[in-house]
Amino acid sequence: MLPSTESASPSYQQSKNPQDLFLVCGLKSLGQHCVAILKEYDAKVSAIEDVQPEHWEVPEVPNLLEKLIIGDCRQPSVLEQVGICQYLSILLVTRNERINIYCKNKSTTLLCFCKLFLFSSL
């Protein structure tokens, strides 16, 4: 099991509006840029990444995240740890399309009713 890193602001934990809560699964290049763009719109963004990134293409990303979970986004315990069901939008941007599809299916089996899933492995 990989360790987790969490930093949640009080406003994040008390948010009652799921429309501004985004989860990004995968923090390679595309995921980092998605986080930066979403934050420009004052969205609350959390992320799951399988390993702690050693290099940040967008250096400010660690400070932009409400919560960063280090773990495998295919594992139900990791999805539950991040609070997957509170997100209205989930961006599945790992480098593996099979993982993206698996995570989408897993979140629906956890009875999460997300409205938007973005898939990309680029």
N, C-alpha and C positions, 0 to 999 in steps of 0.2 A: 504494500500500500504506500502510495506516495504522500508526502506531507502536504498540508494545505496552508495557504496564506490567506488571511481574511483581514479586511479593513472596511468596516461598514459604518457609514456616518449615521447619526440618529435620524436625519430626515429620510434616509433610505429605508430604515427599518419601520418607520411610521407611515410610509407612503401608502395611501389608500387608492391611488390612481394607477392601475396597471398599464395605462396607455403610455406612461413615460418610463417604464421599466423594460430594459432590453438585456438579453443575455447573448453573449458572443461565445460560441464554442470553437476554439481555435484561435491562437494569437500569433500566427505567422504574419506575413506581410499584409494580406487582405484583412485579417481580423484586427490588426493594429490600426489600420486606416479606417475601418468601420467604427472602431471605438472613438477615434479622434473626430470623425464627422458627426457622430451621434452627440458627442459632448458639445459641439458647436450649437446644437439645438437644445441644450440644457437637459438632455435625457440622462437618466440614471442607468449606468451600464455596469454590468458585472460580467465576469468571464470565467471559463473553464479552459485550462491548458494542461496537457499531459505532463509536461516538464517545465520547471521554472526557466523562462527564456534567459539566455545568456546575453543575447544581443537584441536591443530594441531598435527596430527600424524607425519607429516614432518614439523618441526618447521620453516624452511626457506621459505615455500610456499608463505606466504603473500608478501615477498620481491621479489619473482620470477615472480609474475604476473604483466603484463602490466596494466590490468584493472580488477577489481573485482566488479561485479554488484550483489547486494543483492536484490533478487526478484524471482518470480516464472517464470521459463524458459518456461512455457506454455503460458505466456501472450505475445501477439504481441508487446506491448509497451516495455517490457523488452528485447525482441529479437532485436527490432529496436534500443533501447538505447545502446546495446553492439555493434551494427553495424554488425548484423549477416551475411549480404551479402558479407562482405569483407573477410570472412574466406573460405579457400579452404577445410579445415578439421575441423570437429566438433566431439568431443568425448562426447557421451551421456552416462554418467555413474552415473546417479542418482540411488537411491535404488529401483526405481519403473520402471519396464519395460514398463508399459503403458505410463508413462510420457515420457520415452525415445522415444517411437514410435510416440507419439503425437507431440513432439518437432521436430522430423525429418519431419513429414508431414507438420507441421506449417511452417518450414523454406522453404519448397518447394513451399508452397502457397504464400510466400512472394517474390517469383521469385528469390530465391537464388540457385545458381548452385554449391553446394558443391560437391566435388568429393569423399569424404570419410566420412562415418558415422560409428562410433564404438559404438555398443550397449553393455551394460552390467549393470546388477543391483547387482552385487556381492559386 
